[in-house]
Amino acid sequence: MNTSLSSWLVIFVALFAASLPFVTERVFGLIPLKSQNKKSAWLRLAELIVLYFVVGAFGFFLESNAGNRFEQRWEFFALTACLFIVFAFPGFVFRYLRKS
């Protein structure tokens, strides 16, 4: 897989993963909740943080398969965390801002 294709793959996976906590009532899209019908905002936020690290690990995996992995400092993680939150905006709008 070339570098350009793997970069776009990580972007599309991040778009999907960032919106997932807001689109479904299941935890990570797989595990149904038994105690309540709706997920709380804290559970959605925790799920978003976990999915950020999962997508990051996937990106590091693709980068290490392409060759040498580059050193990342705090600026990289701050930028990608903000970008992941921006990617979550369509799911947030779908859950909280659209009219039913």
TAVENZI-V250311 format. One line per field, one symbol per residue. ss: DSSP state (a for helix, b for strand, c for the rest). psi: psi as a letter, one per 30 degrees, with the letter a starting at -180 (. if undefined). burial: I if it has 9 or more other C-alpha atoms within 8 Angstrom, else O. A space follows every 10 residues. Layout:
# TAVENZI-V250311
ss->???
psi->???
burial->???
This chain:
# TAVENZI-V250311
ss->ccaaaaaaaa aaaaaaaaaa aaacccbccc bccccccccc aaaaaaaaaa aaaaaaaaaa aaaaaacccc cccaaaaaaa aaaaaaacaa aaaaaaaccc
psi->kleeeeeeee eeeeeeeefe ffelfkkgge jkkeflfkkl eeeeeeeeee eeeeeeeeee eeefffbkkl kkafeeeeee eeeeeeffee eeeeefflk.
burial->OOOOOIOOOI OOIIIOIIII IIIOIIIOIO OOIOOOOOIO OOOIIOIIOO IIOOIOOIII OIIIOIOOOO OOOOOOIOOO IOOIIOIIIO IIIIIOOOOO
